[in-house]
């Protein structure tokens, strides 16, 4: 009987000790997580905050004659893509000036194109938001944005947006800009398209004007050591023409850093604009190559 009592007491003591240790470990882990979350939600630092990625990647693939006869496809594929993604923000007192530049340019050569490299990606985007806080995390803001491409038909199409709005920015990783009155200027500057109805610009004209509601959501998070995720999503509804047709644009960039000079990028982009085509446009690209943090 005494032996059973001793065993029971020993078991209760061991269980109590284990529970106490587990509770202490859980509390310690919760405290560390809270500290990390608090640090991640810090306000913008005074002065300039700059960050970005410069990536040059290549892709090569090939099949032999027998594989092509059975499965089809190109016998040879070579692709080269360059990506620049850069943010430069400034905080001074209650004012925030947020700027971003994103650019992509890619070419590819396949068996069917011979020796010629053909463009398969061309994108240029600049955004600037200037805001003054009227309460914590909220600011009156002015917005300017330009979107086009580098080569061949600059600003064809081109999209210029500007207008007032409200900026919500609770931390350095996330922001939302909302504007009920955003001006959009759509350009079609290529001379060969002047007499063509394209991109929402009428034949015989080079520009078209719009006024509508606009929302932009930005996110920038380190998901793990060496893994960064950046996203920009915009929604625009033109009051002057088919306001029910909302233009949706989402750009996602995952950057995987191996070391200071080697890394990989994954692009996942989606766009819907019924003026361009009635359907969702999807783009993805995975590249490995030279990578440098700006």
Order of alpha helices (4+ residues) and beta strands (2+ residues): alpha-beta-alpha-beta-beta-beta-beta-beta-beta-beta-beta-beta-beta-beta
